[in-house]
Amino acid sequence: MYTLLTNRVCVPSRPWAAHRGGAARTNATEPPKKFRSERTWKRLRFGVVPAFISTPRPFLQAVSSFPMEGSNATPQANGQAESSDGFFGEVNQMFDEAAARTDHPRGVLHQIRACDNIIRFEFPIERDDGSIQVIRGYRGEHSHHMQPTKGGIRYAPSVNVDEVMALSALMSYKCAIVDVPFGGAKGGVCIDARNYSTTELERITRRYTFELERKDFIGPGTDVPAPDYGTGPQEMAWIMDTYNQIGDEDLNALACVTGKPVGQGGVRGRTEATGRGVYYGIREACAYPKDMKRLGLEMGLEGKSVVIQGLGNVGYHAARFLEDGGAKIVGIAEIEGAIHDPDGLDVDDVVAHREETGSILGFADAENIETSAAALELPCDILIPAALEGVITTENAPDIQASIIAEAANGPVTSEADEILQEKNAMIIPDVYLNAGGVTVSYFEWLRNLSHVRHGRMSRRFEERNAERILRAVDELTAEDFSEDLLESLIEQVGFGAGERDLVHSGLEDTMSHAYDEIRAIREKKGVDMRTAAFVSAIDKIAGSYDQMGIFP
């Protein structure tokens, strides 16, 4: 059993424009050749089962309070009702504020904002004790202006349609901001992974993948999942193997999912990608003298105090890279509480202490703080919420002391809290940009799988030998010859070719640096905050894509 929610019926999988290379249909009773599959065509042609959101409400008040162009129906009749409340409402509010700063047509803004497709389905699994449990899953595809769509799969009891729509929308905007050619998507399974054995998680993951494949919501050119909260490389390997076993895509099947183990088509550097991207984004923000002067801070990361909430994959790597970059980690918060030391905390030592004791509390000479939320109010230059959504609200925003709030998590600051922080002259580096490192490196992995060759494999040895030749030529041209030891030392230091990890790090650094410069330029030009500027950047790029493709039919 499954429910398909879509904002239109009888539309191709790219609702706004024809597929590249596809021809216009001459017979409306037959599926077009370029559609995903015959099953998808039947699903779209004959309509969908009723939506399970029972109370439709108008949305995008400034844009879609009027009928869509070319239609006599109301917005609700034309598509899925989308709530203005909840997490998705928060995202839409940010979109609306940015959209008001653009001059794109109303209909285009409506299309960008709408969530194209979302499915909810249930499936049974057999537990280890022989009992049967019904599991609920979701997958949402927000935008098809680029294909495939891209987004993580999370395992959490709280997964719901609002969260999936919100996170898929953020993925669309995030990919556009960093020039990654994907539409946004998101998925989830309503379970607490800690309550299931490894074999049960494998059965859940494989059945979830089967459901996605049979509904045409996964594929190298269709929809490419990735890890998220509660999932990791192992789940991605199960997804890849399941798709490979049941799908029709044989040559490029590895590209059906990213975040895989390196031995199964993954890319080196993916594990730390999001945290490294957070580091690059903060480093870029601290490199502008004008911005730092406004905040009363010195340029650069050196000596800046940092408090980080969440010591998971993203938080740990962001903290470690910032530490290596010269920043001082003075506070760390986790689910069991927080610790604070104005003289600085060694991140690796804290992690080792937690592995040994099961808690970060009681670490060395650090002060224990009872709740994780209280750590958000510690004095620091940079605050990094890297855990959950909505942790900074109207209740604690007035007490935030950080000059820079770097949103490593998705949606950690509510819209009302955002206004309070802006009034306090704080700089917020928005999540829609800052945590784009993961999807950027996922893009590199996807390219690796499609090209069937490791990044750097064809050039590394050539680069090494070329650098060595240059050094030896310099040695011959100088009046005094290098000693053999010095020459070998120079060759070892600079005469190496870039491997896959080097290229991934370089590509990520360039992506985050370029995107920040674009966002900041929009902020300066339009006189808005960084979040609004980031959304303007995304809207401009997606609208440009629709404008270039034209309207189908």
MOZI-V650463 format. One record per backbone hydrogen bond with DSSP energy under -1.0 kcal/mol. CO is the residue of the C=O (numbers start at 1). NH is the residue of the N-H. If there is no record, write none. Layout:
# MOZI-V650463
CO/NH + CO/NH
This chain:
# MOZI-V650463
1/122 + 3/120 + 5/118 + 16/552 + 19/22 + 27/30 + 32/35 + 37/41 + 38/42 + 39/43 + 40/44 + 41/45 + 42/46 + 60/63 + 60/64 + 68/71 + 74/78 + 75/79 + 85/89 + 86/90 + 87/91 + 88/92 + 89/93 + 90/94 + 91/95 + 92/96 + 93/97 + 94/98 + 95/99 + 96/100 + 98/101 + 99/102 + 105/109 + 106/110 + 107/111 + 108/112 + 109/113 + 110/114 + 116/7 + 117/141 + 118/5 + 119/139 + 120/3 + 121/137 + 123/135 + 125/133 + 127/130 + 131/127 + 133/125 + 135/123 + 136/190 + 137/121 + 138/188 + 139/119 + 140/186 + 141/117 + 142/116 + 148/183 + 149/224 + 150/185 + 152/187 + 154/189 + 156/159 + 160/164 + 161/165 + 162/166 + 163/167 + 164/168 + 165/169 + 166/170 + 167/171 + 168/172 + 169/173 + 170/174 + 171/175 + 172/176 + 173/177 + 174/178 + 175/180 + 176/179 + 180/182 + 183/150 + 184/142 + 184/143 + 186/140 + 187/154 + 188/138 + 189/156 + 189/191 + 192/195 + 193/196 + 197/201 + 198/202 + 199/203 + 200/204 + 201/205 + 202/206 + 203/207 + 204/208 + 205/209 + 206/210 + 207/211 + 208/212 + 209/213 + 210/214 + 211/215 + 212/217 + 213/216 + 219/222 + 219/223 + 222/149 + 223/219 + 224/151 + 225/258 + 226/153 + 228/231 + 229/155 + 232/236 + 233/237 + 234/238 + 235/239 + 236/240 + 237/241 + 238/242 + 239/243 + 240/244 + 241/245 + 242/246 + 243/247 + 252/255 + 253/256 + 261/264 + 261/266 + 262/265 + 267/270 + 270/273 + 272/276 + 273/277 + 274/278 + 275/279 + 276/280 + 277/281 + 278/282 + 279/283 + 280/284 + 281/285 + 282/286 + 284/287 + 286/300 + 288/292 + 289/293 + 290/294 + 291/295 + 292/297 + 301/304 + 304/328 + 305/381 + 305/382 + 306/330 + 306/331 + 307/384 + 308/333 + 309/386 + 312/316 + 313/317 + 314/318 + 315/319 + 316/320 + 317/321 + 318/322 + 319/323 + 320/324 + 321/325 + 322/327 + 323/326 + 326/303 + 328/306 + 329/345 + 330/341 + 331/308 + 332/339 + 333/310 + 334/337 + 337/334 + 338/369 + 339/332 + 340/367 + 341/344 + 346/350 + 347/351 + 348/352 + 349/353 + 350/354 + 351/355 + 352/356 + 353/357 + 354/358 + 363/366 + 367/340 + 369/338 + 373/376 + 374/377 + 375/378 + 381/404 + 382/307 + 383/406 + 384/309 + 385/409 + 392/414 + 393/397 + 396/399 + 397/400 + 403/427 + 404/383 + 405/429 + 406/408 + 411/390 + 412/392 + 414/418 + 415/419 + 416/420 + 417/421 + 418/422 + 419/423 + 420/424 + 421/426 + 422/425 + 427/405 + 429/407 + 430/433 + 430/434 + 431/435 + 433/436 + 436/440 + 437/441 + 438/442 + 439/443 + 440/444 + 441/445 + 442/446 + 443/447 + 444/448 + 445/449 + 446/450 + 447/451 + 448/452 + 454/457 + 456/460 + 459/463 + 460/464 + 461/465 + 462/466 + 463/467 + 464/468 + 465/469 + 466/470 + 467/471 + 468/472 + 469/473 + 470/474 + 471/475 + 472/476 + 473/477 + 474/478 + 483/487 + 484/488 + 485/489 + 486/490 + 487/491 + 488/492 + 489/493 + 490/494 + 491/495 + 494/496 + 499/503 + 500/504 + 501/505 + 502/506 + 503/507 + 504/508 + 505/509 + 506/510 + 507/511 + 508/512 + 509/513 + 510/514 + 511/515 + 512/516 + 513/517 + 514/518 + 515/519 + 516/520 + 517/521 + 518/522 + 519/523 + 520/524 + 521/525 + 522/526 + 523/527 + 529/533 + 530/534 + 531/535 + 532/536 + 533/537 + 534/538 + 535/539 + 536/540 + 537/541 + 538/542 + 539/543 + 540/544 + 541/545 + 542/546 + 543/547 + 544/548 + 545/549 + 546/550
